[in-house]
Amino acid sequence: MEGISHEVCSLAGTLKLGKLTAFYDDNGISIDGHVDGWFTDDTAKRFEAYGWHVVRGVDGHDADAIKAAVEEARKVTDKPSLLMCKTVIGFGSPNKAGTHDSHGAPLGEAEVAATREQLAGTTRRLKSRRTSTPSGTPKRPVRRVKPPGTTSSPPTRRPSRSWPPSSPAA
């Protein structure tokens, strides 16, 4: 699957998809352990070669840093953007943070309790900072109004014509 995903990323750069923003979770861990010594790709340079705008050094645990990176990406309209978010896998877990033990496996009841205790008082609710409605967005939900004299039953479909008309299978 990795090959297919990178072909698509290359195509996105070629097509200059400026409204596409992707987040890269740079936690240095794979399911087998730390990637040091065997994962030697420079992901940022790879995506730059694909024609992407790359924002490096985003603190993936800081909502304000992520917001600033997204705002930077929105300013680039002629190429897709990749936000390189540096994170710690299992963040807050006293015994599994930064280890492959928290990659794709539940922490377990005791570790969840210990994580809650360690993070107590440090978490905050994230609120939307949007103060205005984006242009083109309706201020109220859109209601579909039926033209006078119509029924409430769904429209019927006409039978489709075969294509091409001269097809022997038609």
N, CA and C atoms as a LAMMPS dump frame, in Angstrom:
ITEM: TIMESTEP
0
ITEM: NUMBER OF ATOMS
510
ITEM: BOX BOUNDS ff ff ff
-5.0000000000000000e+02 5.0000000000000000e+02
-5.0000000000000000e+02 5.0000000000000000e+02
-5.0000000000000000e+02 5.0000000000000000e+02
ITEM: ATOMS id mol type element x y z
1 1 1 N 0.813 -1.194 0
2 1 2 C 0 0 0
3 1 3 C 0.859 1.26 0
4 2 1 N 2.055 1.187 0.559
5 2 2 C 2.918 2.365 0.607
6 2 3 C 3.179 2.9 -0.795
7 3 1 N 3.428 2.015 -1.746
8 3 2 C 3.689 2.458 -3.112
9 3 3 C 2.523 3.221 -3.695
10 4 1 N 1.325 2.704 -3.505
11 4 2 C 0.133 3.362 -4.038
12 4 3 C -0.042 4.736 -3.406
13 5 1 N 0.149 4.827 -2.092
14 5 2 C -0.055 6.113 -1.425
15 5 3 C 0.944 7.149 -1.926
16 6 1 N 2.165 6.738 -2.194
17 6 2 C 3.15 7.711 -2.668
18 6 3 C 2.919 8.09 -4.127
19 7 1 N 2.375 7.173 -4.914
20 7 2 C 2.004 7.544 -6.284
21 7 3 C 0.912 8.611 -6.255
22 8 1 N -0.045 8.452 -5.356
23 8 2 C -1.121 9.438 -5.226
24 8 3 C -0.557 10.778 -4.746
25 9 1 N 0.381 10.745 -3.821
26 9 2 C 0.991 11.989 -3.333
27 9 3 C 1.75 12.693 -4.454
28 10 1 N 2.442 11.93 -5.271
29 10 2 C 3.143 12.505 -6.413
30 10 3 C 2.153 13.146 -7.38
31 11 1 N 1.049 12.462 -7.638
32 11 2 C 0.016 13 -8.525
33 11 3 C -0.574 14.295 -7.959
34 12 1 N -0.796 14.341 -6.645
35 12 2 C -1.342 15.55 -6.011
36 12 3 C -0.409 16.738 -6.23
37 13 1 N 0.897 16.496 -6.145
38 13 2 C 1.857 17.567 -6.414
39 13 3 C 1.844 17.984 -7.872
40 14 1 N 1.78 17.002 -8.758
41 14 2 C 1.737 17.288 -10.194
42 14 3 C 0.504 18.103 -10.558
43 15 1 N -0.634 17.759 -9.943
44 15 2 C -1.884 18.463 -10.225
45 15 3 C -2.02 19.776 -9.455
46 16 1 N -1.038 20.055 -8.585
47 16 2 C -1.008 21.31 -7.808
48 16 3 C -2.28 21.497 -6.989
49 17 1 N -2.627 20.465 -6.23
50 17 2 C -3.859 20.481 -5.434
51 17 3 C -3.668 21.342 -4.184
52 18 1 N -3.783 22.637 -4.361
53 18 2 C -3.497 23.597 -3.302
54 18 3 C -4.44 23.573 -2.116
55 19 1 N -5.573 22.902 -2.227
56 19 2 C -6.496 22.83 -1.091
57 19 3 C -6.297 21.554 -0.274
58 20 1 N -5.295 20.763 -0.634
59 20 2 C -5.019 19.511 0.077
60 20 3 C -3.959 19.754 1.145
61 21 1 N -4.289 19.412 2.387
62 21 2 C -3.334 19.493 3.49
63 21 3 C -3.311 18.147 4.189
64 22 1 N -2.117 17.596 4.374
65 22 2 C -1.956 16.307 5.05
66 22 3 C -1.087 16.506 6.288
67 23 1 N -1.361 15.701 7.298
68 23 2 C -0.588 15.731 8.542
69 23 3 C 0.272 14.473 8.597
70 24 1 N 1.56 14.638 8.883
71 24 2 C 2.471 13.505 9.022
72 24 3 C 2.83 13.378 10.496
73 25 1 N 2.479 12.249 11.089
74 25 2 C 2.749 12 12.507
75 25 3 C 4.167 11.463 12.638
76 26 1 N 5.086 12.335 12.955
77 26 2 C 6.505 11.989 13.055
78 26 3 C 6.832 11.634 14.502
79 27 1 N 6.537 10.367 14.877
80 27 2 C 6.775 9.954 16.26
81 27 3 C 7.977 9.03 16.41
82 28 1 N 8.646 8.694 15.315
83 28 2 C 9.865 7.894 15.389
84 28 3 C 9.661 6.453 15.808
85 29 1 N 8.42 5.963 15.742
86 29 2 C 8.108 4.606 16.199
87 29 3 C 7.378 3.848 15.099
88 30 1 N 7.689 2.578 14.977
89 30 2 C 6.885 1.679 14.142
90 30 3 C 6.323 0.613 15.076
91 31 1 N 5.547 -0.27 14.538
92 31 2 C 4.971 -1.326 15.376
93 31 3 C 6.06 -2.235 15.956
94 32 1 N 7.246 -2.228 15.33
95 32 2 C 8.353 -3.07 15.788
96 32 3 C 9.327 -2.352 16.712
97 33 1 N 9.179 -1.052 16.882
98 33 2 C 10.078 -0.316 17.762
99 33 3 C 10.534 0.99 17.136
100 34 1 N 11.627 1.542 17.681
101 34 2 C 12.172 2.808 17.179
102 34 3 C 12.66 2.634 15.744
103 35 1 N 12.502 3.68 14.949
104 35 2 C 12.872 3.592 13.535
105 35 3 C 14.31 4.039 13.274
106 36 1 N 14.994 4.539 14.299
107 36 2 C 16.386 4.953 14.124
108 36 3 C 17.218 3.79 13.602
109 37 1 N 18.021 4.07 12.59
110 37 2 C 18.919 3.058 12.063
111 37 3 C 18.382 2.298 10.864
112 38 1 N 17.086 2.28 10.672
113 38 2 C 16.568 1.566 9.495
114 38 3 C 15.605 2.39 8.659
115 39 1 N 14.968 3.401 9.223
116 39 2 C 14.103 4.272 8.427
117 39 3 C 14.91 5.517 8.118
118 40 1 N 15.52 5.522 6.944
119 40 2 C 16.443 6.604 6.609
120 40 3 C 15.862 7.607 5.623
121 41 1 N 14.61 7.439 5.235
122 41 2 C 13.972 8.401 4.329
123 41 3 C 13.934 9.783 4.968
124 42 1 N 14.085 10.791 4.146
125 42 2 C 13.824 12.16 4.578
126 42 3 C 12.448 12.498 4.009
127 43 1 N 11.423 12.288 4.818
128 43 2 C 10.042 12.432 4.354
129 43 3 C 9.771 13.83 3.822
130 44 1 N 10.274 14.844 4.493
131 44 2 C 10.045 16.22 4.043
132 44 3 C 10.625 16.433 2.644
133 45 1 N 11.844 15.97 2.422
134 45 2 C 12.462 16.138 1.098
135 45 3 C 11.724 15.324 0.038
136 46 1 N 11.227 14.153 0.415
137 46 2 C 10.472 13.336 -0.534
138 46 3 C 9.237 14.105 -1.012
139 47 1 N 8.506 14.695 -0.073
140 47 2 C 7.298 15.419 -0.446
141 47 3 C 7.619 16.717 -1.193
142 48 1 N 8.715 17.358 -0.85
143 48 2 C 9.128 18.526 -1.63
144 48 3 C 9.423 18.116 -3.072
145 49 1 N 10.036 16.948 -3.248
146 49 2 C 10.305 16.442 -4.598
147 49 3 C 9.011 16.14 -5.348
148 50 1 N 7.966 15.774 -4.617
149 50 2 C 6.656 15.558 -5.242
150 50 3 C 5.987 16.874 -5.637
151 51 1 N 6.525 17.986 -5.177
152 51 2 C 5.932 19.285 -5.475
153 51 3 C 5.046 19.822 -4.369
154 52 1 N 5.237 19.334 -3.154
155 52 2 C 4.426 19.774 -2.02
156 52 3 C 5.123 20.907 -1.268
157 53 1 N 4.318 21.724 -0.596
158 53 2 C 4.793 22.702 0.385
159 53 3 C 4.889 21.944 1.714
160 54 1 N 6.03 22.014 2.383
161 54 2 C 6.227 21.261 3.623
162 54 3 C 6.447 22.227 4.784
163 55 1 N 5.693 22.013 5.857
164 55 2 C 5.863 22.791 7.087
165 55 3 C 6.516 21.853 8.099
166 56 1 N 7.748 22.159 8.473
167 56 2 C 8.513 21.295 9.378
168 56 3 C 8.357 21.749 10.829
169 57 1 N 8.661 20.826 11.742
170 57 2 C 8.789 21.165 13.155
171 57 3 C 7.522 21.575 13.872
172 58 1 N 6.376 21.052 13.445
173 58 2 C 5.117 21.381 14.112
174 58 3 C 5.002 20.53 15.378
175 59 1 N 4.758 21.163 16.521
176 59 2 C 4.542 20.415 17.764
177 59 3 C 3.142 19.821 17.705
178 60 1 N 3.07 18.528 17.488
179 60 2 C 1.793 17.845 17.337
180 60 3 C 0.976 17.755 18.607
181 61 1 N 1.513 18.221 19.723
182 61 2 C 0.768 18.229 20.983
183 61 3 C 0.316 19.642 21.362
184 62 1 N 0.57 20.607 20.504
185 62 2 C 0.248 22.006 20.789
186 62 3 C -0.779 22.501 19.767
187 63 1 N -2.011 22.705 20.231
188 63 2 C -3.098 23.121 19.334
189 63 3 C -2.78 24.434 18.628
190 64 1 N -2.12 25.362 19.313
191 64 2 C -1.791 26.645 18.68
192 64 3 C -0.753 26.465 17.573
193 65 1 N 0.217 25.579 17.79
194 65 2 C 1.228 25.311 16.759
195 65 3 C 0.594 24.646 15.541
196 66 1 N -0.339 23.743 15.783
197 66 2 C -1.036 23.078 14.675
198 66 3 C -1.864 24.1 13.902
199 67 1 N -2.558 24.966 14.629
200 67 2 C -3.378 25.996 13.979
201 67 3 C -2.506 26.907 13.124
202 68 1 N -1.36 27.315 13.64
203 68 2 C -0.456 28.188 12.879
204 68 3 C 0.04 27.483 11.617
205 69 1 N 0.326 26.2 11.723
206 69 2 C 0.784 25.439 10.554
207 69 3 C -0.317 25.323 9.506
208 70 1 N -1.543 25.101 9.953
209 70 2 C -2.678 25.024 9.019
210 70 3 C -2.867 26.372 8.327
211 71 1 N -2.755 27.455 9.084
212 71 2 C -2.898 28.788 8.489
213 71 3 C -1.802 29.045 7.456
214 72 1 N -0.584 28.6 7.753
215 72 2 C 0.507 28.736 6.779
216 72 3 C 0.196 27.932 5.518
217 73 1 N -0.303 26.719 5.702
218 73 2 C -0.635 25.865 4.557
219 73 3 C -1.723 26.497 3.695
220 74 1 N -2.692 27.131 4.311
221 74 2 C -3.798 27.752 3.558
222 74 3 C -3.32 28.895 2.663
223 75 1 N -2.209 29.496 3.021
224 75 2 C -1.682 30.6 2.215
225 75 3 C -1.057 30.103 0.911
226 76 1 N -0.684 28.838 0.874
227 76 2 C -0.073 28.259 -0.324
228 76 3 C -1.189 27.641 -1.151
229 77 1 N -1.486 28.254 -2.277
230 77 2 C -2.64 27.818 -3.066
231 77 3 C -2.265 27.06 -4.332
232 78 1 N -0.974 26.959 -4.632
233 78 2 C -0.58 26.314 -5.881
234 78 3 C 0.069 24.947 -5.693
235 79 1 N 0.034 24.417 -4.473
236 79 2 C 0.575 23.075 -4.233
237 79 3 C -0.007 22.532 -2.934
238 80 1 N -0.076 21.209 -2.808
239 80 2 C -0.552 20.625 -1.553
240 80 3 C 0.46 20.878 -0.437
241 81 1 N 0.003 20.751 0.805
242 81 2 C 0.878 20.994 1.957
243 81 3 C 0.955 19.766 2.849
244 82 1 N 2.143 19.524 3.376
245 82 2 C 2.372 18.455 4.348
246 82 3 C 2.839 19.102 5.642
247 83 1 N 2.128 18.832 6.736
248 83 2 C 2.503 19.362 8.042
249 83 3 C 3.212 18.257 8.808
250 84 1 N 4.495 18.454 9.08
251 84 2 C 5.314 17.468 9.782
252 84 3 C 5.145 17.685 11.287
253 85 1 N 4.291 16.871 11.909
254 85 2 C 3.956 17.023 13.325
255 85 3 C 4.809 16.09 14.172
256 86 1 N 5.645 16.666 15.014
257 86 2 C 6.485 15.887 15.92
258 86 3 C 5.643 15.534 17.138
259 87 1 N 5.49 14.243 17.393
260 87 2 C 4.673 13.785 18.518
261 87 3 C 5.402 12.699 19.296
262 88 1 N 4.863 12.41 20.46
263 88 2 C 5.312 11.273 21.264
264 88 3 C 4.157 10.287 21.271
265 89 1 N 4.383 9.106 20.737
266 89 2 C 3.329 8.094 20.709
267 89 3 C 2.985 7.714 22.15
268 90 1 N 1.705 7.589 22.43
269 90 2 C 1.267 7.259 23.786
270 90 3 C 1.473 8.407 24.756
271 91 1 N 1.451 9.635 24.24
272 91 2 C 1.708 10.828 25.047
273 91 3 C 0.932 10.789 26.363
274 92 1 N 1.637 11.021 27.463
275 92 2 C 1.011 11.059 28.78
276 92 3 C 1.018 9.74 29.52
277 93 1 N 1.248 8.663 28.809
278 93 2 C 1.269 7.347 29.449
279 93 3 C 2.595 7.189 30.192
280 94 1 N 2.557 6.995 31.518
281 94 2 C 3.808 6.971 32.27
282 94 3 C 4.741 5.813 31.92
283 95 1 N 4.195 4.689 31.471
284 95 2 C 5.036 3.524 31.206
285 95 3 C 5.17 3.165 29.734
286 96 1 N 4.325 3.749 28.873
287 96 2 C 4.348 3.351 27.466
288 96 3 C 4.575 4.503 26.492
289 97 1 N 4.643 5.733 26.967
290 97 2 C 4.878 6.868 26.075
291 97 3 C 6.222 6.709 25.383
292 98 1 N 6.229 6.954 24.074
293 98 2 C 7.472 6.88 23.315
294 98 3 C 7.937 5.475 23.004
295 99 1 N 7.086 4.477 23.23
296 99 2 C 7.48 3.09 22.956
297 99 3 C 6.512 2.45 21.97
298 100 1 N 6.978 1.384 21.344
299 100 2 C 6.105 0.676 20.405
300 100 3 C 5.011 -0.109 21.127
301 101 1 N 5.086 -0.194 22.448
302 101 2 C 4.041 -0.891 23.216
303 101 3 C 2.688 -0.191 23.1
304 102 1 N 2.698 1.094 22.75
305 102 2 C 1.428 1.814 22.611
306 102 3 C 1.016 1.948 21.144
307 103 1 N 1.716 1.292 20.245
308 103 2 C 1.415 1.364 18.811
309 103 3 C 0.456 0.243 18.43
310 104 1 N -0.801 0.598 18.219
311 104 2 C -1.774 -0.386 17.759
312 104 3 C -2.242 -1.353 18.819
313 105 1 N -2.022 -1.037 20.076
314 105 2 C -2.464 -1.916 21.16
315 105 3 C -3.079 -1.059 22.262
316 106 1 N -4.093 -1.579 22.935
317 106 2 C -4.684 -0.813 24.038
318 106 3 C -3.689 -0.662 25.187
319 107 1 N -3.828 0.427 25.921
320 107 2 C -2.94 0.653 27.058
321 107 3 C -3.24 -0.296 28.212
322 108 1 N -4.486 -0.679 28.363
323 108 2 C -4.893 -1.497 29.503
324 108 3 C -5.436 -0.609 30.608
325 109 1 N -6.273 -1.199 31.461
326 109 2 C -6.963 -0.414 32.494
327 109 3 C -6.013 0.298 33.441
328 110 1 N -4.989 -0.4 33.918
329 110 2 C -4.063 0.2 34.882
330 110 3 C -3.294 1.364 34.255
331 111 1 N -2.862 1.19 33.005
332 111 2 C -2.101 2.255 32.344
333 111 3 C -2.991 3.449 32.003
334 112 1 N -4.248 3.198 31.646
335 112 2 C -5.189 4.297 31.397
336 112 3 C -5.383 5.1 32.681
337 113 1 N -5.551 4.412 33.8
338 113 2 C -5.719 5.102 35.089
339 113 3 C -4.469 5.917 35.426
340 114 1 N -3.292 5.333 35.206
341 114 2 C -2.042 6.044 35.488
342 114 3 C -1.875 7.254 34.561
343 115 1 N -2.3 7.112 33.31
344 115 2 C -2.216 8.221 32.351
345 115 3 C -3.14 9.352 32.765
346 116 1 N -4.36 8.994 33.169
347 116 2 C -5.299 10.027 33.639
348 116 3 C -4.718 10.778 34.828
349 117 1 N -4.12 10.045 35.738
350 117 2 C -3.531 10.677 36.925
351 117 3 C -2.382 11.6 36.52
352 118 1 N -1.544 11.134 35.604
353 118 2 C -0.398 11.942 35.182
354 118 3 C -0.84 13.206 34.442
355 119 1 N -1.91 13.102 33.661
356 119 2 C -2.374 14.247 32.878
357 119 3 C -3.397 15.112 33.613
358 120 1 N -3.798 14.716 34.809
359 120 2 C -4.821 15.461 35.554
360 120 3 C -4.411 16.921 35.693
361 121 1 N -5.331 17.792 35.307
362 121 2 C -5.078 19.221 35.427
363 121 3 C -4.287 19.82 34.283
364 122 1 N -3.741 18.989 33.401
365 122 2 C -2.939 19.543 32.307
366 122 3 C -3.7 19.607 30.997
367 123 1 N -4.814 18.898 30.911
368 123 2 C -5.562 18.923 29.654
369 123 3 C -6.545 20.076 29.671
370 124 1 N -6.946 20.499 28.497
371 124 2 C -7.936 21.554 28.389
372 124 3 C -8.831 21.232 27.208
373 125 1 N -10.015 21.774 27.268
374 125 2 C -10.94 21.579 26.149
375 125 3 C -10.544 22.519 25.025
376 126 1 N -10.562 21.99 23.83
377 126 2 C -10.283 22.821 22.668
378 126 3 C -11.597 23.375 22.155
379 127 1 N -11.669 24.678 22.034
380 127 2 C -12.872 25.313 21.513
381 127 3 C -12.557 25.863 20.132
382 128 1 N -13.575 25.903 19.322
383 128 2 C -13.411 26.501 18.004
384 128 3 C -13.168 27.988 18.181
385 129 1 N -12.186 28.499 17.498
386 129 2 C -11.896 29.928 17.573
387 129 3 C -12.522 30.67 16.403
388 130 1 N -13.327 29.972 15.628
389 130 2 C -13.962 30.599 14.471
390 130 3 C -14.927 31.67 14.966
391 131 1 N -14.762 32.856 14.445
392 131 2 C -15.635 33.954 14.852
393 131 3 C -16.596 34.355 13.751
394 132 1 N -16.396 33.833 12.557
395 132 2 C -17.3 34.176 11.466
396 132 3 C -17.586 32.931 10.64
397 133 1 N -18.643 33.007 9.89
398 133 2 C -19.02 31.901 9.024
399 133 3 C -18.274 32.045 7.712
400 134 1 N -17.631 30.975 7.217
401 134 2 C -16.921 31.08 5.943
402 134 3 C -17.875 31.494 4.829
403 135 1 N -17.365 32.235 3.871
404 135 2 C -18.225 32.681 2.775
405 135 3 C -18.781 31.476 2.034
406 136 1 N -20.023 31.596 1.622
407 136 2 C -20.67 30.507 0.903
408 136 3 C -21.369 29.514 1.806
409 137 1 N -21.198 29.639 3.118
410 137 2 C -21.85 28.733 4.059
411 137 3 C -23.165 29.348 4.499
412 138 1 N -24.276 28.611 4.38
413 138 2 C -25.551 29.181 4.815
414 138 3 C -25.547 29.438 6.315
415 139 1 N -26.16 30.526 6.731
416 139 2 C -26.22 30.857 8.156
417 139 3 C -27.222 29.978 8.892
418 140 1 N -28.23 29.48 8.171
419 140 2 C -29.218 28.559 8.724
420 140 3 C -29.205 27.288 7.892
421 141 1 N -29.631 26.181 8.464
422 141 2 C -29.69 24.958 7.661
423 141 3 C -30.571 25.161 6.43
424 142 1 N -30.189 24.557 5.344
425 142 2 C -30.949 24.68 4.102
426 142 3 C -32.164 23.77 4.182
427 143 1 N -33.33 24.342 3.886
428 143 2 C -34.567 23.559 3.836
429 143 3 C -34.952 23.382 2.389
430 144 1 N -35.263 22.188 2.025
431 144 2 C -35.722 21.949 0.66
432 144 3 C -37.216 22.25 0.608
433 145 1 N -37.599 23.114 -0.302
434 145 2 C -38.997 23.498 -0.46
435 145 3 C -39.524 22.86 -1.734
436 146 1 N -40.676 22.183 -1.606
437 146 2 C -41.291 21.55 -2.774
438 146 3 C -42.036 22.606 -3.58
439 147 1 N -41.933 22.53 -4.889
440 147 2 C -42.739 23.431 -5.713
441 147 3 C -44.22 23.145 -5.499
442 148 1 N -45.077 24.159 -5.621
443 148 2 C -46.515 23.943 -5.427
444 148 3 C -47.038 22.863 -6.373
445 149 1 N -47.937 22.037 -5.849
446 149 2 C -48.569 21.005 -6.664
447 149 3 C -47.784 19.717 -6.781
448 150 1 N -46.644 19.604 -6.113
449 150 2 C -45.866 18.362 -6.195
450 150 3 C -46.238 17.451 -5.046
451 151 1 N -45.966 16.176 -5.218
452 151 2 C -46.251 15.196 -4.169
453 151 3 C -45.007 14.988 -3.327
454 152 1 N -45.202 14.321 -2.219
455 152 2 C -44.059 14.074 -1.346
456 152 3 C -43.329 12.787 -1.702
457 153 1 N -43.83 12.047 -2.679
458 153 2 C -43.161 10.797 -3.049
459 153 3 C -41.894 11.107 -3.842
460 154 1 N -40.9 10.226 -3.732
461 154 2 C -39.649 10.479 -4.446
462 154 3 C -39.87 10.401 -5.953
463 155 1 N -39.057 11.122 -6.705
464 155 2 C -39.211 11.086 -8.158
465 155 3 C -38.883 9.701 -8.702
466 156 1 N -39.548 9.356 -9.775
467 156 2 C -39.267 8.061 -10.403
468 156 3 C -38.171 8.245 -11.43
469 157 1 N -37.386 7.204 -11.613
470 157 2 C -36.302 7.253 -12.591
471 157 3 C -36.79 6.717 -13.916
472 158 1 N -36.376 7.359 -14.957
473 158 2 C -36.674 6.837 -16.286
474 158 3 C -35.719 5.694 -16.574
475 159 1 N -36.157 4.704 -17.321
476 159 2 C -35.223 3.63 -17.673
477 159 3 C -34.066 4.216 -18.481
478 160 1 N -32.874 3.749 -18.18
479 160 2 C -31.713 4.265 -18.904
480 160 3 C -31.631 3.616 -20.278
481 161 1 N -31.115 4.386 -21.216
482 161 2 C -30.907 3.839 -22.555
483 161 3 C -29.577 3.105 -22.566
484 162 1 N -29.501 2.101 -23.388
485 162 2 C -28.231 1.377 -23.479
486 162 3 C -27.21 2.256 -24.191
487 163 1 N -25.984 2.062 -23.857
488 163 2 C -24.909 2.829 -24.472
489 163 3 C -23.835 1.895 -24.917
490 164 1 N -23.278 1.99 -26.062
491 164 2 C -23.76 2.831 -27.153
492 164 3 C -25.013 2.237 -27.778
493 165 1 N -25.815 3.061 -28.451
494 165 2 C -27.087 2.583 -28.997
495 165 3 C -26.933 1.435 -29.98
496 166 1 N -25.822 1.358 -30.677
497 166 2 C -25.646 0.303 -31.675
498 166 3 C -24.983 -0.942 -31.104
499 167 1 N -24.839 -1.004 -29.795
500 167 2 C -24.169 -2.138 -29.163
501 167 3 C -24.941 -3.423 -29.412
502 168 1 N -24.256 -4.498 -29.824
503 168 2 C -24.946 -5.763 -30.06
504 168 3 C -25.537 -6.342 -28.778
505 169 1 N -24.992 -5.964 -27.616
506 169 2 C -25.491 -6.507 -26.352
507 169 3 C -26.77 -5.815 -25.915
508 170 1 N -27.131 -4.716 -26.557
509 170 2 C -28.309 -3.953 -26.131
510 170 3 C -29.598 -4.603 -26.544
